[in-house]
């Protein structure tokens, strides 16, 4: 008989003292251990039986995990254990990365955001991740500690472009520990917008999510460049390349934006589920891309 109130399974809690110890343990127990940060997804999936790990490896206390550092020349680094409310409230992020603030604010409730992390949102590799799109269009890269090419262990940077392989799947290898996400300085004069369609106003996963970033670029025929990222409409967070090209190659107008939105709709591959049909998701992709790009264009002075 199905248990309507499943409980957490038994597992061992591991608290390593160093990154090297955490990485070595995760590598030695590949397939049965995973890093633990906020736990907002981990405990749900363990409870529901989607994950059956024997070990939960707590890495949130390790050095640098809770740090936020902004360098006016190099950009922003957010530690893996920094929760979303800390991101929303940080003055440097508010001043230089308002698109990330907007995306983080759309995540669930205040209580959940006090545990949920941006890095966790990325590493879960959910096609519906709210902050993933903002980190993608802002050129984000992860700081990853793990096995190096020479067989030793060390730190490397992993760009988000190409990071996602499928729902819940990434390029991370056994023993890898993500310590932070780094965002370079945003393009000069940029503006951004995140639009999320859910079944209710707050607290729901995205049926469709659209992240748009635009900025002036004299080398583009339109005078602008746009970066777009779509959520919940493909197996991975999706970049509609043709739509971006249309917005850069044609003089910007309502007609050009509508053409780009239609291209985005035609490029996606959504699924049917309890939250929305594939057809509905496709049509709302078009509508939300048009709305988001129009809002960005207006902020840019269009």
Secondary structure, DSSP 4 states (H G I P E B T S, - for coil): ---TT--PPP-EEE--SSHHHHHHHHHHTTTTEEEESS-TTHHHHHHHTS---SEEEE-TTSTTTT-EEEETTTEEEEETT-BHHHHHH-HHHHHH-HHHHHHHHTSS-HHHHTT-BHHHHHHTT-TT-HHHHHHHHTT-EEEEEEE-TTSSEEEEEEESTTTEEETTEES--TT-EEEEEEEPPPPTT-EEEEEEE-SSSSS---SEEEEEEEEE-TTSTTSEEEEEEEESSSSS-B--HHHHHHHHHS---HHHHHHHHHHHHHH-----BTTB-HHHHHHHHHHHHHHHHHHHHHHTT-
